[in-house]
Amino acid sequence: MLTQIPTINLSRLWHMIKPGIEEILDNLNKECIQEFWTPEDVYVSLKTNNAVLLLSDDGFVIVQLRNDIYTGVKQFFVWMAYSFDSTRDIMEETQPFLFDLAKQWGCEMMSFSSNRPGFRKKAKEMGYCTGPTTYTMRI
């Protein structure tokens, strides 16, 4: 079960979270994006309540609440999910909990992005539909 971590407790838990964030960052496609974000950006987002840390013994999920700039629809965005045990998938395991939390927080949409090949099929099995894909090019 994931537990929301108050910002006051972030400092003492950061040593557990930062390595996972660094691993996520290392696995991003650097072909187009060399400087995407840093672990420190995540820390600041959490400390300033622009993101929420959900933690369990199995891993962590960091979410953001966003409002669509065109429709105003409140969106629950799963920014990152990390399993301390690489044989487990915390995103899939906590999907029902995250869905309920998004509803509880008054969100109308839930989304995430992933650079994992083949995740499109898994996302569909979890109840997501595929939206537009963003492609980038460095100039």
Secondary structure, 3 states (H helix, E strand, C coil): CCEECCHHHHHHHHHHHHHHHHHHHHCCCCCCCCCCCCHHHHHHHHHCCCCEEEECCCEEEEEEEEECCCCCCEEEEEEEEEECCCCCCHHHHCHHHHHHHHHHCCCCEEEECCCCCCHHHHHHHCCCCCCCCCCCCCC
